[in-house]
Amino acid sequence: MGRITQEAALRALYGEKSARSVAKELHGLDTHCRTFIAASPFLVMSTSGPDGLDVTPRGDAPGFVIVEDDTHLLIPDRPGNNRLDNLTNLLGDPAIGLIFMIPGVRETLRVRGIADIHDDADLCDRCAAHGRPALSVLRVKVTRAYLHCAKSMLRSGLWQPQTWGEQRPVPTMGQMIADQTGTDDQPESEEQMLARYAKALY
């Protein structure tokens, strides 16, 4: 068939949506979504801006994302590299996509919504960690939420330790960045990087 440019061609290849995959889609957060988010220490966030799409990881202790009510989430932003790709994207296009993960749980939770950026002291304090308030907080109005099946986790073996390599399969972050930037400086060691992170996590 070659390059596919029409949904009809995709449907001819894949078939129609399963009834179950449509029925499970929610317009808010039920008890199971709330429980999943409360147990999740990690999410992946997607936004869109003038330079294209961005995807970024976000992580902290389980429950770092607060379910404010059935249709709103609070996501804290911590100190980082100050690129602010996702935050600046949201200034122009507030649409956001989230995937929540829980170690050892093969299913994921997918959420779509509209996000606003807040720096209200009360919200930042509410999302504090280790005694430090968030720098800002995303308040996400949930428009869609649904559980995603385990197939990707089963295929990848992500949570199966027996599939993990014994050694790191790529160079250290310091070495990769040194190669990419062409610096002649001594690459940062793994120990140096972790010590630097420890001072700036919150």
C-alpha positions in Angstrom: 0.0 0.0 0.0 2.9 2.4 0.7 2.3 5.7 2.5 -1.0 6.0 4.2 -2.7 9.4 4.2 -6.4 8.6 4.9 -8.1 7.2 8.0 -10.1 4.9 5.8 -6.9 3.2 4.7 -5.8 2.8 8.3 -9.2 1.3 9.2 -8.9 -1.1 6.3 -5.6 -2.2 7.7 -6.4 -2.3 11.4 -10.2 -2.5 11.6 -12.6 -0.5 13.7 -12.0 0.5 17.3 -13.0 -2.2 19.8 -16.2 -1.4 21.8 -14.3 -1.9 25.0 -11.6 0.7 24.0 -14.3 3.3 23.4 -16.4 2.5 26.4 -13.5 2.8 28.9 -12.8 6.5 28.0 -13.9 8.8 30.7 -14.4 12.6 30.8 -13.1 12.9 34.3 -11.3 10.9 37.0 -13.1 8.1 38.7 -11.9 6.2 41.8 -9.5 4.0 39.8 -7.9 6.9 38.1 -7.5 8.7 41.4 -5.9 5.6 43.0 -3.6 5.2 40.0 -2.4 8.8 40.1 -1.8 8.7 43.8 0.4 5.6 43.4 2.4 6.9 40.4 5.9 8.4 40.9 6.4 9.1 37.2 4.7 10.5 34.2 5.4 11.5 30.7 4.1 14.9 29.5 3.4 16.0 25.9 2.8 19.5 24.7 2.9 21.3 21.3 4.5 24.6 20.4 5.7 26.7 17.5 8.8 24.4 17.0 6.8 21.2 17.2 6.0 18.6 19.8 7.8 18.1 23.1 7.7 15.2 25.5 9.3 15.4 28.9 9.5 13.1 32.0 8.3 14.2 35.4 8.9 12.3 38.6 8.8 12.5 42.4 7.4 10.5 45.3 4.1 8.7 44.6 1.3 11.2 45.0 3.3 14.2 43.7 0.5 14.9 41.3 -2.5 16.0 43.3 -6.1 15.2 42.2 -7.9 18.4 43.1 -11.3 17.1 42.1 -12.9 14.9 39.5 -11.7 17.0 36.6 -8.6 18.8 37.8 -4.9 17.8 38.5 -2.1 19.8 40.1 1.4 19.0 38.7 4.3 20.7 40.4 7.4 21.9 38.5 10.7 21.6 40.2 14.2 23.2 39.5 15.7 22.0 36.3 17.7 23.1 33.3 15.4 26.1 32.7 14.8 25.2 29.0 11.0 25.4 29.9 10.0 23.8 26.6 6.7 22.4 27.9 5.8 25.5 29.9 6.5 27.9 27.1 4.5 25.6 24.7 1.5 25.8 27.1 1.5 29.6 27.0 0.5 29.4 23.3 -1.3 26.0 23.2 -2.7 24.8 26.5 -3.4 21.2 25.3 -1.5 18.6 27.3 -1.2 14.8 27.2 0.0 12.7 30.2 0.9 9.1 30.7 1.1 7.9 34.3 3.2 4.9 35.2 3.7 2.8 38.4 6.7 0.5 38.7 5.7 -3.1 38.5 2.2 -2.3 37.1 2.0 -3.2 33.4 -1.0 -0.9 32.7 -0.7 2.9 32.3 -3.1 5.7 32.7 -3.5 8.2 29.8 -4.9 11.7 30.4 -5.6 14.6 28.0 -6.6 18.0 29.1 -6.0 21.8 29.1 -3.3 23.2 31.4 -2.8 26.6 33.0 0.4 27.7 34.7 0.2 29.1 38.3 2.6 30.6 40.7 0.1 31.2 43.5 1.9 30.8 46.9 -0.9 28.6 48.2 -0.7 26.2 45.2 3.1 26.1 45.2 3.1 25.4 49.0 0.5 22.7 48.5 2.8 21.0 46.0 5.9 21.4 48.2 8.5 18.6 48.5 11.2 18.3 51.2 10.0 21.6 52.6 10.4 23.5 49.3 7.4 24.8 47.4 7.1 24.1 43.7 8.4 26.8 41.4 5.1 26.7 39.5 2.1 24.4 39.3 0.2 23.2 36.2 -3.5 23.0 36.9 -4.8 20.6 34.3 -8.5 20.4 33.4 -9.0 16.8 32.4 -11.0 16.2 29.2 -10.2 12.5 28.7 -8.8 9.7 30.8 -8.5 6.0 30.3 -6.4 3.0 31.3 -4.1 1.7 28.6 -3.5 -2.1 28.3 -0.3 -3.9 29.2 0.8 -5.0 25.7 3.6 -2.4 25.4 5.0 -3.3 28.8 4.8 -7.0 28.1 6.6 -6.6 24.7 9.3 -4.4 26.2 9.8 -6.3 29.4 10.2 -2.9 31.1 9.3 -4.1 34.6 10.9 -7.5 34.2 14.4 -7.4 35.8 15.5 -10.5 33.9 15.3 -8.5 30.7 17.6 -5.7 32.0 21.2 -5.7 30.9 23.9 -6.2 33.5 25.8 -3.1 32.2 24.7 0.3 31.1 24.2 0.0 27.3 25.2 3.7 26.6 28.0 6.0 27.7 27.5 8.2 30.8 25.5 11.4 30.4 28.7 13.4 30.9 30.5 11.6 28.1 27.5 11.8 25.7 27.1 15.6 26.2 30.8 16.1 25.9 30.7 14.3 22.5 27.6 16.2 21.4 28.9 19.7 22.3 32.5 19.1 21.2 33.9 20.4 24.5 37.5 19.6 25.4 36.7 19.7 29.1 36.9 16.5 31.1 33.5 14.8 30.9 31.5 14.9 34.2 31.6 11.5 35.9 28.6 9.6 37.0 29.5 10.3 40.7 29.9 14.1 40.0 26.6 14.2 38.1 24.7 12.5 41.0 26.3 14.8 43.6 25.2 17.8 41.5 21.7 16.4 41.1 21.5 15.9 44.9 22.0 19.6 45.5 19.4 20.7 43.0 16.6 18.2 43.0 14.3 20.5 45.0 
